[in-house]
Amino acid sequence: MKEPAVADSTCLIVLERIRRLELLHGLFEPLVIPPSVQEEFGRAVDWLIVQAPSDLRLIRVLRLVVDDGEAEAIALALEKGWQRIVDDRKARSWAKRLGIRIIGTAGVLIRAKQAGLIPSVKPLLEAMQQAEVLRLAGE
């Protein structure tokens, strides 16, 4: 069963580089990104929903400690009560402090294996490493 989630640009960029972006669509529905993440990612994907968070005060506070995309994604996940796909250590820490469930890109790969979407995680982790995009943040 697919779960709703809010993503940031890192997981989108990483999975696109290793040509496995569709794994997100196979695991999460709806998958929502804030406008600043859409801008960072740089391309439209029909199954990604772009939605702005409404708590502007929270976004302003979060922007003091994380970048715009991370701040908006944290605020949006908090508003919706959904899990957050995030790799950045500082953003993970702030999401946890606010009680948001988190998963990183490596965790997405593990879930994809558990769901039968991929036969093995290791080749994709190696592809991420070769593409110089592997960052395991407490997975």
Buried (B, 14 or more C-beta within 10 A) or exposed (E): EEBBBBBBBBBBBBBBBBEBBBBBBBBBBBBBBBBBBBEBBEEEBEEBBBBEBEBEEBBEEBBEEBBBBBBBBBBBBBBBEBBBBBBBEEBBBBBBEBEBEBBBBBBBBBBBBEEEBBEEBEEBBEBBEEEEBBBEBEB
